[in-house]
Amino acid sequence: MTKQLIRVGHSPDPDDAFMFYALAHDKLDTGHLVFEHQLQDIETLNRRALRGELEVTAVSLHAYAHLLDKYALLPSGCSMGDRYGPMIVARRPIRIDELKNVKIAVPGTLTTAYLALRLLFHSLGQSAPPTHEVVPFDQIIPRVAEGQFEAGLIIHEGQLTFHNQGLHLVVDLGVWWMEKTGLPLPLGGNVVRRDLGGATIAQISKLLKQSIRYALDHRQDALTYALQYARDMDRDLADRFVGMYVNDWTLDYGERGREAVRRLLDEGHNAGVIPAPVAVEFVD
């Protein structure tokens, strides 16, 4: 059978590396599919997905709202913030309502973190976007600490390490979202290009779930691989971070997780951040 190349985009972070360990290290029988992993930051992957460049890619759930014509949402691979998530941190203690007076470094305007920030501002009666500048996610903490920005919107492992730079938590958007909706905050997911056809999409979906299950069942081996992407984290902290974002939610959104996705995107549309209503469609 002719081999078929499947280019997979995901972030160079311990949770994504952990999730894709089995596929990256040939631990699974992938049949005629050959997986090529391309590691880039999530905002770059979001922009590439708008152009339909990759067969499979991690994307922000915010970005997914703009990809419905090209991609379908896979039922596995979700990063869910269950009472935790992206954080706004600052050089000095400030109140949430003071954020409208400062410039915030953000990791990208298609990230779910930015959507949650916009929803926070909307809840405060601020219809205009926050004053912000897009900064690579791994530069936000040092640039806030150095005084280039008063506040920063942080994602990934920075949520566990920002205290090391003497920064102060303003708000955890995962906690805020749970208090507002009673639901976890769905941050990222994996999507598959629709033009691959039903049979190939089903096979990819099955293999992704197998890869996540394999990593969870072989945790120490997968964690050792993921450690090479764990910036400023020792093994114990990396294990904690992986546990936050690769878990039962990642194996399958489930009904509550799917409800959380729909609620997030509905709120984004109602707040005027997402232009059109989003009919969320998961691969069966």
DACOR-V955001 format. One record per backbone hydrogen bond with DSSP energy under -0.5 kcal/mol. CO is the residue of the C=O (numbers start at 1). NH is the residue of the N-H. Records with the same first field share a line. If there is no record, write none. Layout:
BEGIN
CO = NH / NH
END
This chain:
BEGIN
4 = 34
5 = 7
6 = 8 / 36
7 = 9 / 56
8 = 38
9 = 58
10 = 40
11 = 13
13 = 17
14 = 18
15 = 19
16 = 20
18 = 21
20 = 24
21 = 25
22 = 27 / 28
23 = 26
28 = 30
30 = 33
32 = 4
33 = 35
34 = 6
35 = 37
36 = 8
37 = 39
38 = 10 / 40
41 = 45
42 = 46
43 = 47
44 = 48
45 = 49
46 = 50
47 = 51
48 = 51 / 53
49 = 52
55 = 193
56 = 9
57 = 191
59 = 189
60 = 64
61 = 65
62 = 65
63 = 66
64 = 67
67 = 70 / 71
70 = 194
72 = 74 / 192
73 = 283
75 = 253
78 = 80
79 = 187 / 188
80 = 82
81 = 83 / 185
86 = 173 / 174
87 = 89 / 154
88 = 170 / 171
89 = 152
90 = 168
95 = 98
96 = 99
97 = 100
98 = 101
99 = 102
103 = 150 / 151
104 = 133
105 = 153
106 = 135
108 = 111
110 = 63
111 = 115
112 = 116
113 = 117
114 = 118
115 = 119
116 = 120
117 = 121
118 = 122
119 = 123
120 = 124
121 = 124 / 126
122 = 125
125 = 127
131 = 104
133 = 106
136 = 139 / 140
137 = 140
139 = 143
140 = 144
141 = 145
142 = 146
143 = 148 / 149
144 = 147
150 = 91
151 = 105
152 = 89 / 154
154 = 87
155 = 158
156 = 159
157 = 160 / 161
158 = 162
161 = 164
162 = 165 / 167
163 = 166
168 = 90
171 = 88 / 173
172 = 176
173 = 177
174 = 178
175 = 179
176 = 180
177 = 181
178 = 182
184 = 186
185 = 81 / 187
187 = 61
188 = 79
189 = 59
190 = 74
191 = 57
192 = 72
193 = 196
194 = 197
197 = 201
198 = 202
199 = 203
200 = 204
201 = 205
202 = 206
203 = 207
204 = 208
205 = 209
206 = 210
207 = 211
208 = 212
209 = 213
210 = 214
211 = 215
212 = 216
213 = 217
214 = 218
216 = 219
218 = 222
219 = 223
220 = 224
221 = 225
222 = 226
223 = 227
225 = 228
226 = 229
227 = 230
229 = 14 / 231
230 = 233
234 = 238
235 = 239
236 = 240
237 = 241
238 = 242
239 = 243
240 = 244
241 = 244 / 245
242 = 245 / 246
247 = 250 / 251
248 = 252
250 = 77
253 = 257
254 = 258
255 = 259
256 = 260
257 = 261
258 = 262
259 = 263
260 = 264
261 = 265
262 = 266
263 = 267
264 = 268
265 = 269
266 = 270
267 = 271
268 = 273 / 274
269 = 272
273 = 275
277 = 279
278 = 280
281 = 73
END
